Amino acid sequence: MKTFYDRAEEEIPAARIDAGLAGASPTPYWLDDPSRPGSLPPLRGPVTADLAVVGGGYTGLWTALLAKERHPDRSVVLLEGNRIGWAASGRNGGFCEASLTHGSANGHKHLPDETELLGKLGLQNLDEIEQTVARYGIDAGFERTGTLSVATEEHHVAWLQEEAAEDPALEFLDRSAVQRAVASPAYRAGLRDRHGTALVHPAKLAWGLRDACLSAGVEIYEHTPVRSVAGCAGLMALRTDVGSVAARRVALATNAFPSLLARTRLHTVPVYDYALMTEPLTGAQREALGWAERFGLSDNDNRFHYYRLTTDADGRDRMLFGGYDAVYYYGRSLRHSQDQRPETFRRLAAHFYATFPQLADVRFSHAWGGAIDTCSRFFSFFETAYGGRVAYCAGFTGLGVGASRFGANVMLDLLSGQPTERTRLQLVRKKPLPFPPEPLAWLGVKLTTAAMVRADRNQGRRGPWLKAMDAVGMGFDS
């Protein structure tokens, strides 16, 4: 049975899609900002540090800042291969979620004994992000507005009702209520979560954390890829192209990029996600949408969309519309050319116009993509090496805007050598299953994607392949 979005791809005229995408910039909207800070110089020559952090996305920035907050007198060096926040941290949807496990259902599946505790720790982590943004005066458009999950198929309605029955913090909205919240013919019902998500300008969050790190005394070097990490005379030696770092401890925050620890390289694969940003909406278009409360939105198929409002400096609203296709390129490929995928942009445009027919004349100003790091359970995992002198964290699978701060705290706990509530968690001690090498990884992803499509077209019923993946602990149920 065809889904709402299957029909959209057949029914929306190609001419409308062509007109909507014409002239869209390939630069991520968030990075296409005059307030983007200038580059910092690369590392040249040798330096020493108490802590070296590899990676200038959220995980690395939070690790460096929290390390300085814990021990202001200790030296911290952060090394970034390109520019701060240029990869996933600067091109995501800007949903800062409390969940540490890619949703409570996925967390219960993998860590049933810790579901309640991880929920509390996740909300505490989100509260602390909000406090940090306020304390450092980070102008990142932080809005604690929550989310609305919508049903676009009849079987989604029962799923949302079940979730609302299990969690009194969630509010079920019937068809008329969800239409009052946001006007769309696609919506049959909704589930409102008012507390578990904030919206942010993701690049400005990264740039704000950069400034906070610099103010705290962190040395940041951009355009400085780290080529190797090795033990040397009781310290860790990091080699770069024209410099080196000798550090007592090392935190690896490279996420989607190949790990410097060989033992973890099969635990993640890079998956490309894509998004569109509309031109500024007129007053009449905003009124036709409704959407008075500025919550984030998502739907409930395996291949789901995420979308939200964002505001320009002049006060006009745009809409980001992304997700659905999650594309794995053979060989764990990471290439700049893969940031653009016209067939996905056309698909997203068709879905957008079907979801909001009142915006049929809206054009898209930006169309971009980028890689996220995913692991087989869909949430972060941790590793240590060299007798506890190196810590590694990855696998956030698209929810790293919030969970990366928790991961940073875990890495610092592990490097301290002192057990904490966090290091005793099964989330930290238990590893996900690794992905197989090629060509099996590519084949497995293709089979799984096809099975997810079939499930979406069969009222969400999971077929033999997805059930087999469930049985062996692979987390393809998001």
C-alpha positions in Angstrom: 0.0 0.0 0.0 1.4 3.4 -0.9 2.1 5.9 1.8 1.2 9.5 1.8 4.7 10.4 0.6 4.7 7.7 -2.1 1.6 9.4 -3.5 3.2 12.8 -3.1 6.1 11.8 -5.4 3.6 10.8 -8.1 1.2 13.8 -7.8 3.3 16.9 -7.3 4.1 18.3 -10.8 7.8 18.2 -11.8 7.6 21.8 -12.9 6.7 22.9 -9.4 9.6 21.0 -8.0 12.0 22.4 -10.6 10.8 26.0 -9.9 11.1 25.5 -6.1 14.7 24.2 -6.2 16.0 26.5 -8.9 19.0 28.5 -7.7 19.1 26.9 -4.2 22.6 27.3 -2.7 24.6 24.2 -1.9 26.0 25.8 1.2 24.3 24.7 4.5 22.0 27.5 5.5 23.4 27.6 9.0 26.9 28.1 7.8 25.9 30.7 5.2 26.0 33.4 7.9 27.9 36.7 8.0 28.5 36.1 11.7 30.6 33.0 11.1 34.0 33.6 12.8 37.2 33.7 10.8 39.5 30.7 10.8 42.0 30.1 13.5 45.6 29.2 12.5 46.8 25.6 12.2 49.2 24.0 14.6 52.9 24.5 13.6 55.6 22.9 15.7 55.3 21.0 19.0 53.1 21.8 21.9 52.3 20.0 25.2 49.0 19.8 27.1 47.3 18.0 29.9 44.4 17.1 27.6 44.3 17.0 23.8 40.9 16.9 22.1 40.7 15.7 18.5 37.6 17.1 16.7 36.0 20.5 16.7 32.3 19.5 16.5 30.0 19.5 19.5 31.6 16.5 21.2 35.1 18.0 21.1 34.0 21.5 22.0 31.9 20.3 25.0 34.8 18.1 26.1 37.3 21.0 26.0 35.0 23.4 27.8 33.9 21.0 30.5 37.5 20.0 31.1 38.4 23.6 31.7 35.3 24.0 34.0 36.5 21.0 36.0 40.1 22.0 36.2 40.8 25.6 35.1 44.5 25.2 35.8 45.1 22.3 33.3 46.1 23.0 29.7 43.7 21.9 27.0 44.4 21.8 23.2 41.7 21.2 20.6 42.7 20.1 17.1 40.2 20.4 14.2 41.0 19.1 10.7 38.8 21.7 9.0 36.9 24.5 10.7 34.9 24.5 14.0 31.4 23.2 13.4 31.8 22.8 9.7 30.6 19.1 9.5 27.5 17.6 11.2 27.6 20.1 14.1 27.0 23.0 11.6 24.6 21.4 9.2 22.0 19.5 11.2 18.4 20.3 11.8 19.0 22.1 15.1 16.9 19.7 17.3 18.6 19.5 20.7 16.9 16.5 22.3 17.1 15.1 25.8 17.1 11.5 24.7 20.5 9.8 25.1 19.2 6.6 23.4 17.6 7.8 20.2 14.1 7.6 21.8 12.8 5.8 24.8 11.6 2.7 22.8 15.1 2.2 21.3 16.7 2.7 24.7 14.3 0.1 26.3 15.1 -2.3 23.6 18.9 -2.2 24.2 19.1 -1.1 27.9 15.8 -2.0 29.6 17.2 -1.8 33.1 18.4 1.8 32.6 15.6 3.3 30.7 14.2 5.4 33.5 17.6 6.5 34.8 18.8 7.5 31.3 15.6 9.5 30.8 16.3 11.5 33.9 20.0 12.0 33.0 19.0 13.1 29.5 16.6 15.8 30.8 19.3 16.9 33.3 21.8 17.2 30.5 19.4 19.3 28.4 18.7 21.5 31.4 22.5 22.0 31.8 22.9 22.9 28.1 20.2 25.6 28.6 22.0 26.9 31.6 25.4 26.9 29.9 24.0 28.8 26.9 22.7 31.4 29.2 25.8 31.6 31.4 28.1 32.2 28.5 25.7 34.4 26.6 25.7 32.1 23.5 23.3 33.6 20.9 22.2 30.4 19.3 18.5 30.9 19.2 17.9 28.4 22.0 14.1 27.7 22.3 12.8 25.1 24.7 9.7 24.6 22.7 9.5 20.8 22.5 8.2 18.7 19.6 5.1 17.5 17.9 5.2 14.0 16.4 2.5 13.6 13.7 0.7 10.6 12.2 0.6 10.6 8.5 -0.9 7.1 8.2 -3.8 5.5 10.1 -1.6 2.9 11.9 0.6 5.8 13.3 -2.5 7.0 15.3 -2.5 3.9 17.5 1.2 4.2 18.0 0.9 7.7 19.3 -2.1 6.8 21.5 0.0 4.0 23.1 2.9 6.3 23.8 0.6 8.9 25.4 -0.9 6.2 27.6 2.5 5.1 28.8 3.9 8.6 29.5 1.7 11.2 31.3 4.1 14.0 30.1 3.0 13.4 26.5 -0.3 14.9 25.1 -2.2 13.1 22.4 -3.9 15.3 19.8 -6.7 14.0 17.6 -7.1 15.1 14.0 -8.9 18.4 14.8 -6.5 19.3 17.5 -3.4 18.6 15.4 -4.9 20.6 12.6 -5.3 23.5 14.9 -1.7 23.2 15.9 -0.3 23.1 12.3 -2.5 23.1 9.2 -1.6 20.1 6.9 -3.8 17.6 5.1 -1.2 14.9 5.9 -1.9 14.9 9.7 -4.2 12.4 11.3 -3.1 12.9 14.9 -0.2 14.2 16.9 1.8 13.6 20.1 3.0 16.8 21.9 6.2 16.6 24.1 6.7 20.0 25.7 9.9 19.4 27.7 12.2 17.0 25.9 13.6 19.1 23.1 15.0 22.5 22.4 15.6 24.2 19.0 18.9 25.9 18.3 20.8 27.5 15.5 23.4 24.6 15.3 26.3 26.5 13.8 25.9 29.4 16.2 25.9 26.9 19.1 29.2 25.5 17.8 30.7 29.0 17.4 29.4 30.0 20.8 31.1 27.0 22.4 34.3 27.9 20.5 34.3 31.4 22.0 33.6 30.0 25.4 36.5 27.6 25.0 38.9 30.3 23.9 37.8 32.5 26.8 38.5 29.7 29.2 42.0 29.3 27.9 41.6 26.4 25.5 44.1 26.5 22.6 42.2 25.8 19.4 44.0 24.9 16.1 41.9 24.7 12.9 43.0 23.1 9.6 45.0 20.6 11.6 44.1 17.0 10.9 45.6 14.5 13.3 47.3 11.6 11.5 48.1 9.3 14.4 48.0 8.8 18.1 50.6 6.7 19.9 52.0 6.2 23.4 55.5 7.7 23.9 57.5 8.0 27.2 54.4 8.0 29.4 52.6 10.6 27.3 50.4 10.4 24.2 52.0 11.6 21.0 49.7 13.1 18.4 51.1 13.7 14.9 49.8 16.4 12.5 51.1 17.5 9.2 53.4 20.2 10.5 53.1 19.9 14.2 52.7 17.6 17.2 51.2 17.4 20.6 52.5 15.6 23.7 49.5 15.1 26.1 48.8 13.3 29.3 45.3 12.5 28.2 43.5 12.4 24.8 39.8 12.6 23.9 38.9 11.5 20.4 35.7 13.2 19.1 35.9 12.4 15.4 32.4 10.9 15.1 31.6 10.2 11.4 35.3 10.3 10.4 37.6 7.3 10.6 38.6 6.5 14.1 42.2 6.8 15.2 41.6 3.7 17.2 41.6 0.7 14.9 39.5 -1.4 17.2 36.5 1.0 16.8 36.6 1.5 13.0 33.9 -1.1 12.2 31.6 0.2 14.9 30.4 3.2 12.9 29.4 4.0 9.4 28.8 7.4 7.9 25.2 7.9 6.6 24.3 11.0 4.6 21.3 13.1 5.6 19.8 15.9 3.5 17.7 19.0 4.1 16.1 22.0 2.4 15.5 25.5 3.7 12.8 27.7 2.3 13.1 31.3 1.4 11.6 33.7 4.1 7.8 33.1 4.4 5.4 36.0 4.0 2.9 37.0 6.6 0.1 35.4 4.7 2.0 32.1 4.3 2.8 32.0 8.1 -0.9 32.7 8.9 -1.9 29.9 6.5 0.4 27.5 8.3 -0.8 28.2 11.8 2.1 26.8 13.8 1.8 29.5 16.5 3.9 27.5 18.9 7.4 27.0 17.6 7.9 23.3 18.3 9.9 21.0 16.1 8.0 18.5 13.9 8.6 14.9 12.8 6.5 12.1 11.4 6.4 8.4 12.2 7.5 6.3 9.3 10.8 4.4 9.4 12.0 6.9 6.8 10.9 10.0 8.7 11.1 13.8 8.1 12.1 16.4 10.6 11.2 20.1 10.1 11.1 23.3 12.0 10.8 27.1 11.8 13.8 29.3 12.0 14.0 33.0 12.2 16.3 35.4 10.2 17.9 38.4 11.7 15.1 40.6 10.2 12.5 38.5 12.1 11.1 36.6 9.1 10.5 32.9 9.4 11.8 30.2 7.2 11.2 26.4 7.3 13.8 23.7 7.3 12.5 20.4 5.9 14.8 17.4 6.0 15.3 13.7 6.5 13.6 10.7 4.8 16.5 9.4 2.7 19.5 8.2 4.8 22.1 7.3 2.2 25.1 5.0 2.8 27.8 5.2 0.1 29.9 2.1 -0.6 33.2 1.8 1.3 32.2 4.1 4.2 32.8 6.9 1.7 33.1 10.5 2.9 33.3 13.0 0.0 32.3 16.6 -0.4 30.5 15.7 -3.6 28.1 13.5 -1.6 26.8 16.6 0.2 24.6 17.2 -2.9 22.0 14.6 -4.0 19.5 16.0 -6.5 17.2 13.0 -6.4 16.8 13.4 -2.7 16.2 17.2 -2.9 13.5 16.6 -5.5 11.9 14.0 -3.2 12.0 16.3 -0.2 10.5 19.1 -2.3 7.6 16.9 -3.4 7.0 15.8 0.2 7.1 19.5 1.4 4.5 20.6 -1.2 2.2 17.7 -0.4 2.5 18.4 3.3 1.8 22.1 2.9 -0.2 22.8 -0.2 -0.8 26.3 1.0 2.9 26.9 0.4 2.9 25.8 -3.2 4.6 29.0 -4.4 7.4 28.8 -1.9 11.0 28.4 -3.2 14.0 26.8 -1.5 17.0 29.0 -0.8 19.4 26.3 0.3 19.8 22.5 -0.3 22.5 20.6 1.4 23.6 17.3 3.0 26.2 15.8 5.3 27.3 12.7 7.1 26.3 11.6 10.5 27.9 8.8 12.5 25.6 5.8 13.1 26.2 2.6 15.1 24.2 -0.5 15.2 22.2 0.5 18.3 21.7 4.2 17.2 23.2 5.9 20.2 26.6 6.6 21.6 29.2 4.1 22.7 32.6 4.5 24.4 36.0 3.0 24.3 39.3 3.6 26.2 42.9 2.7 25.1 46.5 3.0 26.2 45.7 2.2 29.8 42.9 4.7 30.1 44.9 7.6 28.7 42.7 7.8 25.6 38.9 7.9 25.4 36.7 7.7 22.4 33.0 8.4 21.8 30.9 8.1 18.7 27.6 6.7 17.3 25.1 9.5 18.1 23.1 8.8 14.9 21.7 12.2 14.4 20.9 13.1 18.1 24.3 14.4 19.0 23.3 18.0 19.4 22.2 17.3 23.0 23.8 13.9 23.7 27.3 15.0 22.7 27.6 17.0 26.0 26.7 13.9 28.0 29.3 11.9 25.9 31.9 14.6 26.7 31.3 14.2 30.4 31.6 10.5 30.1 34.9 10.7 28.3 36.3 13.1 31.0 35.1 10.7 33.7 36.8 7.8 32.0 40.0 9.8 31.6 40.0 10.7 35.3 40.2 7.0 36.2 37.6 7.5 38.9 34.3 5.6 38.7 31.2 7.7 38.5 27.5 7.2 38.1 28.0 7.7 34.4 30.9 5.3 33.9 29.0 2.6 35.7 26.1 2.8 33.2 25.6 -0.2 30.8 25.3 2.5 28.1 29.0 3.2 28.7 30.2 -0.3 29.5 28.3 -2.2 26.8 29.4 -1.9 23.1 27.1 -2.1 20.0 27.7 -4.8 17.5 30.2 -3.7 14.8 29.2 -3.5 11.2 30.7 -6.0 8.8 33.4 -5.0 6.3 32.6 -4.4 2.7 30.9 -5.6 0.6 28.7 -7.0 3.4 28.1 -3.6 5.1 26.8 -2.1 1.8 24.6 -5.1 1.1 23.3 -5.1 4.7 22.3 -1.4 4.5 20.6 -1.9 1.2 18.6 -4.9 2.4 17.6 -3.1 5.6 16.6 0.1 3.7 14.4 -2.0 1.4 12.9 -3.8 4.4 12.1 -0.5 6.1 10.3 0.7 2.9 8.2 -2.4 2.8 7.3 -2.0 6.5 6.2 1.6 5.9 4.0 0.4 3.1 2.6 -2.5 5.2 1.1 -0.6 8.1 4.4 -0.7 10.0 4.6 -4.4 10.1 8.2 -5.6 10.3 9.2 -8.3 7.9 11.6 -11.2 8.4 14.8 -9.2 7.7 14.0 -6.5 10.3 12.9 -9.1 12.8 16.2 -10.9 12.3 18.1 -7.6 12.8 16.1 -7.0 16.0 17.0 -10.4 17.3 20.7 -9.9 16.9 20.6 -6.4 18.5 20.8 -4.1 15.5 18.9 -0.9 16.1 17.0 -0.4 12.9 13.7 0.6 14.5 14.0 4.4 14.8 
